[in-house]
Amino acid sequence: MAWVRKSYRVPAKRGGRVEYTGEGRPEFGTIRSARSGRLMIQIDGIRHTMPFHPTWRLRYLDPAVSEIPL
């Protein structure tokens, strides 16, 4: 995970929340691990993890900010 953070200059960390917009609509997920330069992310509602490029249509969410506007 440290290699991904340093190489791609992203704030990726295990347990971090992301928003993926590559399929045309936003999907939220949780970073579970990193492997071969990719982040293994579990999209909400899906039981398994999938590999994502750390900079391709991912937005890293600030843990202090709620995903749902109040």
URQUIRA-V808993 format. One record per residue. PHI is phi as a letter, one per 20 degrees, with the letter a starting at -180 (* if undefined). D_FIRST is the distance of its C-alpha to the first C-alpha in Angstrom with 2 decimals. Layout:
PHI/D_FIRST + PHI/D_FIRST
This chain:
*/0.00 + f/3.82 + f/5.37 + f/5.18 + g/6.35 + f/8.73 + f/9.96 + d/10.68 + l/11.37 + c/10.26 + e/9.86 + f/7.21 + b/6.79 + g/7.87 + n/11.54 + f/11.64 + e/14.51 + c/14.97 + d/18.17 + d/18.51 + c/21.81 + f/21.91 + d/24.66 + n/27.01 + c/26.53 + f/23.77 + c/21.77 + d/19.53 + b/16.60 + c/13.83 + f/10.12 + d/10.04 + a/6.99 + c/5.39 + b/7.98 + l/9.82 + m/8.34 + d/8.98 + e/8.04 + e/10.18 + d/12.40 + d/15.55 + f/18.28 + g/20.86 + n/23.70 + d/22.02 + f/21.39 + d/18.77 + e/15.34 + c/15.32 + e/13.09 + c/12.97 + f/12.47 + f/10.47 + d/13.84 + e/16.47 + l/18.46 + d/15.78 + d/16.66 + e/14.39 + e/16.83 + f/17.70 + f/17.92 + e/21.28 + d/22.76 + f/24.22 + f/23.75 + d/27.46 + f/29.84 + e/32.49
